[in-house]
């Protein structure tokens, strides 16, 4: 299964993901690139910077729209 297929499956179950989640669960090391690949296919995402309890910043990607042929 490709990384994009793993992300499509992930987003069919939940609407968001972080880089740490992508790396730990799916072994995806370049999440921003994969998100860009999905956007090229018609997906749209919101990006929000957050800070964890240790002060480390991270970005959460949330699906806004899925292309009609993918729903």
PyMOL commands that set and color helices and strands:
alter all, ss='L'
color gray80, all
select helices_A, chain A and resi 3-13+19-26+31-40+68-70
alter helices_A, ss='H'
color red, helices_A
select strands_A, chain A and resi 16-18+44-51+57-65
alter strands_A, ss='S'
color yellow, strands_A
deselect
rebuild
show_as cartoon
